[in-house]
Amino acid sequence: MSRIVTYSPAYTIVPTYECFNHCSYCNFRSDPGKSFWLSLSEAEKKLLYLKNKGIIEILILSGEVHPNSQYRQAWFQLIYDLCKLALSLGFFPHTNVGLLSRAEMKKLKQVNVSMGLMLEQITPKLLKTVHRNAPSKIPHLRLQQLEWAGELRIPFTTGLLLGIGETVTDWKETLEAIANIHKKWGHIQEVILQPYSPGNQEIWNGEGFDLNLLPEVVAIASQILPSSITLQIPPNLVTKPEILLACLENGARDLGGIGPYDEVNPDYPHPYYQALAKVLESGGWQLIKRLPVYSQYDYWLPINLKNIVSKWRIKLSING
């Protein structure tokens, strides 16, 4: 009998690449004022093209506009409107746009089935290195966002970025922080274990995470995190099939959003579904689609979203 690994058929919409953070490993950002802002009409064209192409999740992924910027309200409104647009066209939005206020999160809950924010690492020493010019990467601010998500009953995804100057002890402390917050609120549906992978746009020129260590990280995470949290591995960043299979054997059960392009890691294209499914089958795993909200959180959703999710669950159970 095949064992199950899930993924979300996804497409990423970027409101803007402009970001006031300047993480030295980033291959995504653009300087403030030097990135176009996506218009709703252009987004609608993209989304209409995607209809009937098997896409379920629309990941709204953005650079961060400073909380005190005169453009902050316009940026937030654009994100909200993009989520509404995606819903109206039959997709499920999942927003991950950096730090938000509690009020902003509460409003986005009405138009998102789930949301996310990478914790990365909670050690403050990175504020002297790769996060030196990244004010929103201050650990307590990101932990606060996880707390707010719990208070607001938002199904949430977070994760670790591996290989940016942290230690094994740092991994454990970050995982323990996630576990402790989840034990209070029960809202974290996934934790991503993302290996840092060098790209062409960064300024850091780091070595990249040693993928041979990734199964060990999965094993550590499996021990520390509650079993109700699903561990996620990005398959485009795990380029050796044997390591991907080892991660599954050690407890990973999800491959995240898989689409035509990884905006955060543009140098690493996603593998084609057929090739990925074949690799998994060689290890006795079956790859199946999922929604960007896990079923145990359906009752947390606003009624309009709950109704749409219910119809999709029936559709997936019939068609696979």
C-alpha positions as CSV (number, residue, x, y, z in Angstrom):
1,M,0.0,0.0,0.0
2,S,1.4,3.4,-1.0
3,R,2.2,6.0,1.6
4,I,0.9,9.5,1.1
5,V,2.8,12.7,0.3
6,T,0.8,15.9,-0.4
7,Y,1.4,19.0,-2.5
8,S,-0.6,22.1,-3.4
9,P,-1.0,22.9,-7.1
10,A,-0.1,26.6,-6.8
11,Y,0.8,29.8,-8.7
12,T,2.5,32.8,-7.2
13,I,1.2,36.4,-7.6
14,V,3.6,39.2,-6.6
15,P,2.1,42.6,-5.8
16,T,5.6,44.1,-5.7
17,Y,9.2,43.0,-5.3
18,E,10.0,46.3,-3.5
19,C,11.2,45.6,0.0
20,F,12.6,47.7,2.8
21,N,14.5,44.6,4.2
22,H,17.8,43.8,2.5
23,C,18.6,40.2,3.6
24,S,22.0,39.4,2.0
25,Y,20.9,36.0,0.7
26,C,17.8,37.3,-1.0
27,N,17.1,36.6,-4.7
28,F,13.6,38.2,-4.7
29,R,13.7,41.8,-3.5
30,S,14.0,45.1,-5.3
31,D,14.9,48.5,-3.8
32,P,11.9,50.6,-2.7
33,G,10.6,52.7,-5.6
34,K,12.4,50.4,-8.2
35,S,9.7,47.7,-8.6
36,F,6.5,47.9,-10.5
37,W,3.3,47.3,-8.6
38,L,1.0,44.7,-10.1
39,S,-2.4,46.1,-11.3
40,L,-5.6,44.3,-10.6
41,S,-6.4,44.1,-14.3
42,E,-3.0,42.5,-15.0
43,A,-3.6,40.1,-12.2
44,E,-7.0,39.2,-13.6
45,K,-5.5,38.4,-16.9
46,K,-3.0,36.0,-15.2
47,L,-5.7,34.3,-13.2
48,L,-8.1,33.9,-16.0
49,Y,-5.3,32.2,-18.0
50,L,-4.9,29.8,-15.1
51,K,-8.5,28.7,-14.9
52,N,-9.0,25.0,-15.7
53,K,-5.3,24.4,-15.6
54,G,-5.4,22.5,-12.3
55,I,-4.2,25.4,-10.1
56,I,-5.9,25.5,-6.7
57,E,-3.7,27.8,-4.5
58,I,-2.8,31.4,-5.3
59,L,0.2,32.3,-3.2
60,I,0.3,36.1,-2.6
61,L,4.0,36.8,-2.0
62,S,5.3,40.3,-1.7
63,G,8.2,42.4,-0.7
64,E,7.6,44.4,2.4
65,V,6.6,48.1,2.4
66,H,7.7,49.8,5.6
67,P,4.9,50.1,8.2
68,N,5.4,53.9,8.3
69,S,5.6,54.3,4.6
70,Q,3.0,56.6,2.9
71,Y,2.4,53.7,0.5
72,R,1.7,51.1,3.2
73,Q,-2.1,51.4,3.0
74,A,-2.1,51.2,-0.8
75,W,0.1,48.1,-0.6
76,F,-2.1,46.4,1.9
77,Q,-5.3,47.3,0.0
78,L,-3.7,45.8,-3.2
79,I,-3.0,42.5,-1.3
80,Y,-6.5,42.4,0.0
81,D,-8.0,43.1,-3.4
82,L,-5.8,40.4,-5.1
83,C,-7.1,37.9,-2.5
84,K,-10.7,38.9,-3.3
85,L,-10.0,38.6,-7.0
86,A,-8.5,35.2,-6.7
87,L,-11.5,33.9,-4.6
88,S,-13.9,35.3,-7.1
89,L,-12.3,33.3,-9.9
90,G,-12.4,30.1,-8.0
91,F,-8.9,29.9,-6.4
92,F,-7.8,29.8,-2.8
93,P,-5.5,32.6,-1.6
94,H,-2.6,32.0,0.8
95,T,-0.9,35.3,1.8
96,N,2.8,35.5,2.9
97,V,3.9,39.1,2.7
98,G,6.1,39.6,5.7
99,L,5.2,41.3,9.0
100,L,1.6,42.5,9.3
101,S,-0.2,44.3,12.1
102,R,-2.8,42.4,14.0
103,A,-5.5,44.5,12.4
104,E,-4.1,43.7,8.9
105,M,-4.1,40.0,9.7
106,K,-7.7,40.1,11.0
107,K,-8.8,41.7,7.8
108,L,-6.9,39.3,5.5
109,K,-8.4,36.3,7.4
110,Q,-11.7,37.2,5.6
111,V,-10.2,36.5,2.2
112,N,-7.6,33.8,2.9
113,V,-8.0,30.2,3.7
114,S,-4.5,30.2,5.3
115,M,-1.5,32.5,5.7
116,G,2.2,32.2,6.4
117,L,5.4,33.8,7.6
118,M,8.8,32.1,7.7
119,L,10.4,32.4,11.2
120,E,13.7,31.4,9.6
121,Q,15.9,31.3,12.8
122,I,15.2,33.0,16.2
123,T,18.9,33.4,17.1
124,P,19.6,37.2,17.4
125,K,23.2,36.7,16.1
126,L,22.0,36.8,12.5
127,L,21.0,40.4,13.0
128,K,24.8,41.1,12.9
129,T,25.3,39.1,9.7
130,V,22.7,38.2,7.0
131,H,19.9,40.2,8.7
132,R,22.0,43.2,9.5
133,N,19.8,45.3,7.1
134,A,16.5,43.6,7.7
135,P,14.5,45.3,10.4
136,S,11.5,42.9,10.1
137,K,13.7,39.9,10.8
138,I,14.0,40.8,14.5
139,P,13.0,37.4,16.0
140,H,10.5,38.7,18.6
141,L,8.5,40.5,15.9
142,R,8.1,37.3,13.9
143,L,7.2,35.3,16.9
144,Q,4.6,37.9,17.7
145,Q,3.0,37.3,14.3
146,L,2.8,33.6,15.0
147,E,1.0,34.4,18.3
148,W,-1.4,36.8,16.6
149,A,-2.2,34.1,14.0
150,G,-3.1,31.8,16.8
151,E,-5.3,34.3,18.6
152,L,-7.1,35.1,15.4
153,R,-7.5,31.4,14.5
154,I,-5.7,31.6,11.2
155,P,-4.4,28.3,9.8
156,F,-0.7,29.1,9.5
157,T,2.5,28.0,7.8
158,T,5.9,28.9,9.1
159,G,9.4,27.4,8.7
160,L,13.1,27.5,9.1
161,L,15.7,28.7,6.6
162,L,18.7,26.4,7.0
163,G,22.4,27.3,6.3
164,I,22.4,31.1,6.9
165,G,24.9,31.0,9.8
166,E,22.9,29.1,12.5
167,T,23.9,26.1,14.5
168,V,22.2,22.8,15.3
169,T,21.2,24.3,18.7
170,D,19.6,27.2,16.9
171,W,17.5,24.8,14.8
172,K,16.3,23.2,18.0
173,E,15.5,26.5,19.7
174,T,13.6,27.7,16.7
175,L,11.6,24.5,16.4
176,E,10.9,24.6,20.2
177,A,9.6,28.2,19.9
178,I,7.2,27.0,17.1
179,A,6.1,24.0,19.1
180,N,5.4,26.1,22.2
181,I,3.3,28.6,20.3
182,H,1.4,25.8,18.6
183,K,0.6,24.1,21.9
184,K,-1.1,27.3,23.0
185,W,-3.2,27.9,19.9
186,G,-3.1,24.7,17.7
187,H,-3.0,26.8,14.5
188,I,0.3,25.8,12.8
189,Q,-0.5,23.4,10.0
190,E,2.9,23.2,8.3
191,V,6.6,23.9,9.1
192,I,8.8,24.2,6.0
193,L,12.4,23.1,6.3
194,Q,14.0,25.2,3.5
195,P,17.7,24.7,2.6
196,Y,19.4,28.0,1.7
197,S,20.3,27.6,-2.0
198,P,22.6,30.2,-3.6
199,G,21.2,32.3,-6.4
200,N,22.3,34.9,-9.0
201,Q,20.8,38.0,-7.4
202,E,22.1,37.8,-3.9
203,I,25.0,39.7,-2.4
204,W,26.0,37.1,0.2
205,N,27.6,34.3,-1.9
206,G,27.0,31.8,0.8
207,E,28.0,28.2,0.4
208,G,24.5,26.8,0.4
209,F,23.1,24.3,2.9
210,D,24.6,20.8,2.9
211,L,21.7,18.7,1.6
212,N,23.1,15.6,3.2
213,L,22.1,17.1,6.6
214,L,18.5,17.7,5.6
215,P,17.2,14.2,6.7
216,E,18.8,14.9,10.1
217,V,17.0,18.2,10.4
218,V,13.7,16.4,9.5
219,A,14.3,13.8,12.2
220,I,15.0,16.6,14.8
221,A,11.9,18.5,13.8
222,S,9.8,15.3,14.0
223,Q,10.9,14.8,17.6
224,I,10.4,18.4,18.7
225,L,7.2,19.4,16.9
226,P,3.7,18.0,17.7
227,S,2.6,15.3,15.3
228,S,-0.3,17.5,14.3
229,I,2.1,19.8,12.4
230,T,3.1,18.6,8.9
231,L,6.7,18.9,7.8
232,Q,7.3,20.3,4.4
233,I,10.3,20.0,2.1
234,P,10.6,22.0,-1.2
235,P,11.5,19.5,-3.9
236,N,13.1,22.0,-6.2
237,L,15.7,22.7,-3.6
238,V,16.4,19.0,-2.8
239,T,18.0,18.0,-6.1
240,K,19.1,14.5,-5.1
241,P,16.2,12.0,-5.1
242,E,17.8,9.8,-2.5
243,I,17.8,12.8,0.0
244,L,14.2,13.6,-0.8
245,L,13.2,10.0,0.0
246,A,15.3,10.0,3.1
247,C,13.5,13.2,4.3
248,L,10.2,11.4,3.8
249,E,11.4,8.3,5.7
250,N,12.3,10.7,8.6
251,G,8.9,12.3,8.8
252,A,8.4,14.9,6.0
253,R,4.9,14.5,4.5
254,D,4.4,17.5,2.2
255,L,6.1,19.1,-0.8
256,G,4.5,22.5,-0.6
257,G,3.1,24.6,-3.4
258,I,4.3,23.4,-6.8
259,G,3.9,25.6,-9.8
260,P,5.7,26.8,-12.9
261,Y,8.1,29.2,-11.1
262,D,9.7,29.7,-7.6
263,E,9.7,33.4,-7.1
264,V,12.0,33.2,-4.0
265,N,14.4,30.8,-5.6
266,P,14.2,31.6,-9.3
267,D,17.4,29.6,-10.1
268,Y,15.7,26.4,-9.0
269,P,12.7,25.4,-11.2
270,H,10.1,23.1,-9.8
271,P,10.3,19.5,-11.1
272,Y,7.5,18.4,-13.4
273,Y,4.8,16.6,-11.5
274,Q,5.2,13.4,-13.5
275,A,9.0,13.2,-12.8
276,L,8.4,13.9,-9.1
277,A,5.7,11.3,-8.8
278,K,8.0,8.7,-10.4
279,V,10.8,9.5,-7.8
280,L,8.3,9.1,-5.0
281,E,6.8,5.9,-6.4
282,S,10.3,4.4,-6.3
283,G,10.2,4.7,-2.6
284,G,6.6,3.5,-2.1
285,W,5.1,7.0,-1.9
286,Q,2.0,8.4,-3.6
287,L,1.8,12.1,-4.5
288,I,-1.7,13.6,-4.1
289,K,-3.1,17.1,-4.3
290,R,-4.3,19.0,-1.3
291,L,-5.9,22.4,-0.5
292,P,-3.9,25.2,1.1
293,V,-6.0,24.7,4.3
294,Y,-5.8,21.4,6.1
295,S,-9.2,19.8,6.8
296,Q,-9.0,20.1,10.6
297,Y,-9.1,23.9,10.2
298,D,-12.1,24.2,8.0
299,Y,-14.3,25.1,10.9
300,W,-12.1,28.1,11.6
301,L,-12.9,29.7,8.2
302,P,-15.5,32.5,7.6
303,I,-18.7,30.9,6.4
304,N,-18.3,32.0,2.8
305,L,-14.8,30.4,2.6
306,K,-16.0,27.3,4.5
307,N,-18.7,26.7,1.8
308,I,-16.2,27.0,-1.1
309,V,-13.7,24.7,0.7
310,S,-16.4,22.0,1.3
311,K,-17.2,21.9,-2.4
312,W,-13.6,21.6,-3.3
313,R,-13.1,18.8,-0.9
314,I,-15.9,16.8,-2.5
315,K,-14.4,17.6,-5.9
316,L,-10.9,16.3,-4.8
317,S,-12.4,13.2,-3.3
318,I,-14.1,12.3,-6.6
319,N,-11.4,13.4,-9.0
320,G,-8.2,12.9,-6.9
